[in-house]
Every structure is written in C-alpha cells, then in structure tokens.
Amino acid sequence: MKIGSLWLKVQIACGDALALGPGKADLIEAIAAQGSISGAARSMGMSYRRAWLLVDEMNRCFDPPLVETLRGGGLERGARVTETGLVVVAAYREMERDAAAIAERPAYARLRSHLRVAPRAAED
C-alpha cells in the first residue's frame, strides 16, 4: 500500500521463491474473473508465458494448488481458482489491509520524517 513516499508491501516466501505478493494476488483474481490464464494475462498486460510461470510458482508453493488448469474443449477449458486459492487471496488481502493500518502508527511517522524523496546521487 503506497502512502506518500513510504509504503509497505506484503510478500510471502516459500524457501527462495516468492509464493505470493501483490502482483500474484492480482493475477489470481484476474484468473477468477476471466476463467483462463491467457485471459487474465491479457487483462493485466502481460504475456501468457509470464502468467503461466507465476501460476506454476504459486502452485508449487501451496498445497493444494491455487489454480487448476482445465484441458479439453467446450465450456470446461481454461483455468479456475481453487477453494484454497480463494482462501489464500482473501487472507493475503487482509494482511495488506493490516499492513496499511501500520501507517497510522507513530513509528511510521518517525520513519517517514527521515526518508528522502529520492536517493542521493552516488559518490564517485
């Protein structure tokens, strides 16, 4: 959540992998809305390959997987967000709201009072 020049970003790690962050949560929500990884990718302005790699990484980090791909033709093709995926994204969004509430605490104001708008130029 960006507030002024200081924001907190919630990222969930799984070993060395990034299991979930704001972009991946957005992707899961887009898959739920579009019914496919390709449709979600298009709606987010990313390539299908990039979206598929992100879904694959998320699915390898959670048990059971967050997104299920459906093969075949007709109405039963594409992808769907699993019940676990819905629960995980809801919990993640709650954590984002909790992180945003930190901005109302005095420590945030103290930290922000010392934060520069941009980094100093590197010294030679």
C-alpha positions as CSV (number, residue, x, y, z in Angstrom):
1,M,0.0,0.0,0.0
2,K,1.6,3.2,-1.1
3,I,1.1,6.2,1.2
4,G,3.2,9.2,0.4
5,S,6.8,8.2,-0.2
6,L,6.7,5.2,2.1
7,W,4.7,2.0,1.6
8,L,4.6,-1.5,2.9
9,K,4.4,-4.4,0.5
10,V,3.4,-7.8,1.8
11,Q,5.3,-10.7,0.2
12,I,5.1,-14.4,1.3
13,A,8.2,-16.5,0.8
14,C,8.4,-20.2,0.2
15,G,12.0,-21.1,0.5
16,D,13.8,-19.0,-2.0
17,A,10.6,-18.5,-4.1
18,L,8.2,-15.7,-3.8
19,A,5.0,-17.6,-3.1
20,L,2.6,-14.6,-3.1
21,G,2.8,-10.9,-3.5
22,P,0.6,-8.1,-4.8
23,G,1.0,-9.0,-8.5
24,K,0.4,-12.7,-8.0
25,A,-2.7,-11.9,-5.9
26,D,-3.9,-9.7,-8.7
27,L,-3.2,-12.5,-11.2
28,I,-5.3,-15.0,-9.2
29,E,-8.2,-12.5,-9.0
30,A,-7.9,-11.9,-12.8
31,I,-8.0,-15.7,-13.4
32,A,-11.1,-15.9,-11.3
33,A,-12.7,-13.1,-13.3
34,Q,-11.5,-14.2,-16.8
35,G,-11.7,-18.0,-16.4
36,S,-8.3,-18.6,-18.0
37,I,-4.7,-17.8,-17.6
38,S,-4.5,-16.3,-21.1
39,G,-7.5,-14.0,-20.5
40,A,-6.0,-12.9,-17.1
41,A,-2.7,-12.2,-18.7
42,R,-4.3,-10.1,-21.5
43,S,-6.3,-8.2,-18.9
44,M,-3.1,-7.4,-17.0
45,G,-1.0,-6.6,-20.0
46,M,1.4,-9.5,-19.5
47,S,2.4,-12.4,-21.7
48,Y,0.8,-15.8,-21.3
49,R,4.2,-17.3,-20.6
50,R,4.9,-14.9,-17.8
51,A,1.4,-15.5,-16.2
52,W,1.8,-19.3,-16.6
53,L,5.3,-19.2,-14.9
54,L,3.8,-17.1,-12.0
55,V,0.9,-19.6,-11.6
56,D,3.3,-22.5,-11.7
57,E,5.4,-21.0,-9.0
58,M,2.4,-20.3,-6.8
59,N,1.1,-23.8,-7.3
60,R,4.4,-25.3,-6.3
61,C,4.4,-23.2,-3.1
62,F,0.9,-24.0,-1.8
63,D,-0.8,-27.3,-1.0
64,P,-3.2,-27.8,-2.6
65,P,-2.5,-25.6,-5.6
66,L,-4.2,-22.2,-6.0
67,V,-5.1,-22.5,-9.7
68,E,-6.3,-25.6,-11.6
69,T,-6.0,-25.8,-15.4
70,L,-8.8,-27.5,-17.3
71,R,-7.9,-29.2,-20.5
72,G,-10.2,-30.0,-23.3
73,G,-12.7,-28.2,-25.4
74,G,-16.0,-26.5,-24.9
75,L,-17.0,-24.8,-21.7
76,E,-14.8,-26.9,-19.5
77,R,-11.5,-25.5,-20.5
78,G,-9.2,-22.7,-19.3
79,A,-8.4,-22.3,-15.6
80,R,-10.1,-21.9,-12.3
81,V,-9.1,-20.6,-8.9
82,T,-9.4,-23.4,-6.4
83,E,-11.1,-23.0,-3.0
84,T,-7.6,-22.8,-1.5
85,G,-6.7,-20.0,-3.9
86,L,-9.8,-18.0,-2.8
87,V,-8.9,-18.5,0.9
88,V,-5.2,-17.6,0.3
89,V,-6.0,-14.4,-1.6
90,A,-8.6,-13.3,0.9
91,A,-6.1,-13.9,3.7
92,Y,-3.4,-12.0,1.7
93,R,-5.7,-9.0,1.1
94,E,-6.5,-8.9,4.8
95,M,-2.8,-8.9,5.5
96,E,-2.4,-5.9,3.1
97,R,-5.1,-4.0,5.0
98,D,-3.3,-4.8,8.3
99,A,-0.1,-3.5,6.8
100,A,-1.8,-0.3,5.6
101,A,-3.0,0.3,9.2
102,I,0.6,0.5,10.3
103,A,0.8,3.9,8.5
104,E,-1.4,5.3,11.3
105,R,1.1,4.4,14.0
106,P,3.7,6.8,15.4
107,A,6.7,4.7,14.3
108,Y,5.6,5.2,10.7
109,A,5.6,9.0,11.1
110,R,9.0,8.9,12.7
111,L,10.5,6.8,9.9
112,R,8.8,8.8,7.2
113,S,10.2,12.1,8.7
114,H,13.7,10.8,7.9
115,L,13.0,9.3,4.5
116,R,14.3,11.3,1.5
117,V,12.1,11.8,-1.6
118,A,14.8,10.2,-3.8
119,P,18.2,8.8,-3.1
120,R,21.3,11.0,-3.0
121,A,23.5,10.8,-6.1
122,A,26.2,8.1,-5.7
123,E,29.6,9.5,-4.8
124,D,32.5,8.8,-7.2
